[in-house]
Amino acid sequence: MPPPIEVQGLTRYYGKYRGIVDVTFTVNEGEVFGFLGPNGAGKTTTIRQLMGLIKPTSGTARIFGLDCWADAAAVKSRVGYLPGEIHLYEKMTGAEFLDFMGAFRGGKSRRRRDELAERLDLDLSRTIRHLSKGNRQKLAIVQALMHEAPLLILDEPTSGLDPLKQIDFLDLIREERNRGVTVFLSSHLLDEVDRIADRVGIIREGRLVAIEEMEQLKRKWERHLSVILREPVAPERFTALDGVVVESVADEGRHLELGVRGPVQPLLRLLAELPVEDFTFAPADLERVFLRYYGPETAATVKEPVGVER
Ligand SMILES: Nc1ncnc2c1ncn2[C@@H]1O[C@H](COP(=O)(O)OP(=O)(O)OP(=O)(O)O)[C@@H](O)[C@H]1O
């Protein structure tokens, strides 16, 4: 059986503007593959080519062995797709919209549809025009998952969801994976991808700069800790710990900014012993990881654009 997704040298220009350049990767059956990159990196451009919505400038994209452009209709019938920007029919209720979308797939997905709506706490009887941004996103998620397709392609699926609903959504995705569904999801949030993905493709300025196992990527993370102390503390107390660097010291040793990699338990134990007045522990920041590990030098080692049709 061909892999769920196979992308080879995929390149797309919008006129003279760069969309993506020479992107190559494979997504294996049953995995959750995170597609991570900042805004404008090329995630949506890649996904729209996977769905046969735009034609590659060069290179190929295949889904279960089918060419995403030439066999677009067959590809769409095998994929549950959540677009980055959703266009909904404003006058329909949620239920009417889902019936309408379900009809294209033989209309057999009502039971699953109701189950998903309940899980996400979405009222399907309301008119779409009156739905909040978060509820619109939930409706789009139900639409993508209700077909019980073997492959899900989700473009920034949690955007607009509140944090509790994000957790429910990630649980749903885990269940899908446990049923053998393959999932490709894009995100610009490291911690979100961390919670769900087995492998991650990292895209920056249109080029795929790395494909990593989640465990590998985690070793590159650096969280940021800012500590305010009632009394000065020698920075060496912190630097004695593995993976901790002191970035700055102010207020005569009472205010420290630290970078932290690896396990946090030793640091938490130390903080418990110190006269801490306040602290903030920021999540790992994609930009920092990018700057340190996937900077311009890395991008330059990837092959130059392919200008001709293959
Ligand atoms: N229709 C278009 N015309 C011209 N340039 C475009 C068009 N669509 C996308 N681009 C450009 O292609 C590049 C990749 O954009 P894309 O939307 O794929 O990125 P993204 O990673 O999905 O970002 P975001 O999270 O902001 O959607 C950007 O530089 C963008 O300006």
The ligand as a Gaussian input file, in Angstrom:
#p B3LYP/6-31G(d) Opt

LIG

0 1
 N       -2.421000      33.928000      -3.246000
 C       -1.165000      34.280000      -2.977000
 N       -0.499000      35.200000      -3.717000
 C        0.768000      35.559000      -3.451000
 N        1.508000      35.040000      -2.446000
 C        0.903000      34.137000      -1.659000
 C       -0.456000      33.698000      -1.866000
 N       -0.755000      32.778000      -0.917000
 C        0.357000      32.650000      -0.166000
 N        1.341000      33.447000      -0.592000
 C        2.710000      33.562000      -0.033000
 O        3.241000      32.259000       0.120000
 C        3.988000      32.159000       1.306000
 C        3.485000      31.007000       2.141000
 O        2.179000      31.311000       2.630000
 P        1.267000      30.249000       3.401000
 O       -0.089000      30.866000       3.575000
 O        1.353000      28.952000       2.710000
 O        2.019000      30.159000       4.796000
 P        1.541000      29.517000       6.155000
 O        2.715000      28.817000       6.720000
 O        0.310000      28.720000       5.934000
 O        1.230000      30.769000       7.044000
 P       -0.076000      31.191000       7.852000
 O       -0.011000      30.434000       9.118000
 O        0.125000      32.665000       8.021000
 O       -1.246000      30.851000       6.963000
 C        3.875000      33.501000       2.008000
 O        5.038000      34.236000       1.737000
 C        2.674000      34.140000       1.361000
 O        2.796000      35.537000       1.318000

